[in-house]
Amino acid sequence: MTEFALLPLSGWKRIWRVLAVILTVWTAPACAQEASVVEAPAGSVRGVQSGETRVFRGIPYAQPPVGELRWRAPQPLPRWSGIRDATQFGAACVQPALPAGFEIQGPISEDCLFLNIWVPPNAQDVPVMVWIHGGSLVNGTGRDALYDGTHLADEGVIVVSINYRLGALGYLSHPDLSAETEDNISGNYGLLDQIQALRWVQDNIAAFGGDPGNVTIAGESAGGLSVVCLMAAPSARGLFDRAIAQSAYMITLPELRNSTFSDLPSAEAIGKWLSDQFGAADIQDLRGRSADAISEGAIQAGYFPLPTIDARTLPSQLVDVFDRGEQAPVPVLAGFNEGEIRSLPILLPPAPATAAKYKEEIEARYGDRADEFLVHYPEDSISESMLATTRDAMYGWAAERLAVKQTEIGAEAFLYFFDHGYPSADEGGYHAFHASEIPFVFGTMNLTPPLWPAIPETQQEQRLSDAMLSYWTSFVRDGVPRAVGETDWPPYGEGRTYLAFEDRPQALSKPPNRYELHEAVICRRRAQGGVSWNWNVGVISPPLPPLAPVCR
């Protein structure tokens, strides 16, 4: 089993449970007042009125992926007759059971390809933001109350939140599944769901008052990874006009049949291994198992879902697509948080026992770049240095790399660094933790889960939330983030400009993520080949390869 697990079983189980705590699903209360009926090409729907905002919940955007449609690309849904009730959220996609106290409220089903729409009053050709939830591609749902789109709609933006298939049900590759398709490929079903949802938006959002020619995709964490994948996916081209990637990561992904990286088997090999763990005779046997058994059993076995490089949906590794300038040439808003790893300590390797041992490990692993590494991540503060190393190499590097690569192809990029703390978070050691920017962006500071460090109801917190909400909605509207009464947000450009969200936004240059160092290290690894570039950092880094001509 362990030869195909990307981390030990206990590690992956801990990761998704930690993320489940951060992104627990809480269903927003339904409003009783019905909204007017919308007659869309997909069919007529009746939603609810929430203040000035019309809300349409639980609209299906594809056929239920059940039975023979399990592990197949999403199929378009024929137009329904009559008026569909859109007053209640649809079921969340099947996912492993969460610990007691963190259970998803509401139904969970394999029939889960639903989206939700928040519409501002008198909407006519208004911009659209499609939100892709996070959760390590293992858990989460578009109906999470943190993603309530009411406040964004108040700013004149239609918000669409989506579900997509998760875990083994959403990302399993297998030789038998590949053989079922004309292209002889498999996997990426969750990503294909996202693309199908974007097609649905193109076909239907005008009926709700939205502009299908002004669509922004946005997501955080695994949702941010999904945004990067959509930018790299040829079949998603033309379905969106801008992209927002919050705490995204540009990690090594498994290839469908090849195993280019010594620590990453092919996706089909992983799928065959997982099928063997279930004792399944063939893929039809697996299709006969319950969705819950597949979802829970995969996690218990040590399977962790990732998109697959299949030469079609994802033509090549994300870094290669962006290096060649083949990604979607759209404006990007991207960033990361100061405390990404404070709430994700499972991403850290074991700490060396002493400062001397830490320094010895770094010198042995980083060679001629060791002195530079130790200046930025010194041995006299091992804990903080390790937190910063993993944050910068994973989230900070990916965010700035998006800005760099979009700038190179002539698309504007706006970079941010969320470094805002407040008492309950800071006192618990969670300053600017992973996902902590979400309630500020959505204006949902009063809808956080019980164990989320409570955000104080102060003018300072409200002002910061108002500013972030305005920056995001103006970027969705016309590609330039602005907030009345706040500092201008310059493009990344040659000055490596970014916006720091502390107590208030301020424009600075040269973000604190040591991009040049990590890009140089990753470049050498890629030039040598055979080793993944994600997570292998700091005291567990493989020895740094020699300088290659293509690297600085």
Summary of the structure (lengths in Angstrom):
residues: 552
radius of gyration: 22.4
end to end distance: 39.0
largest distance: 72.1
contacts: 1982
relative contact order: 0.12
helix: 38%
strand: 17%
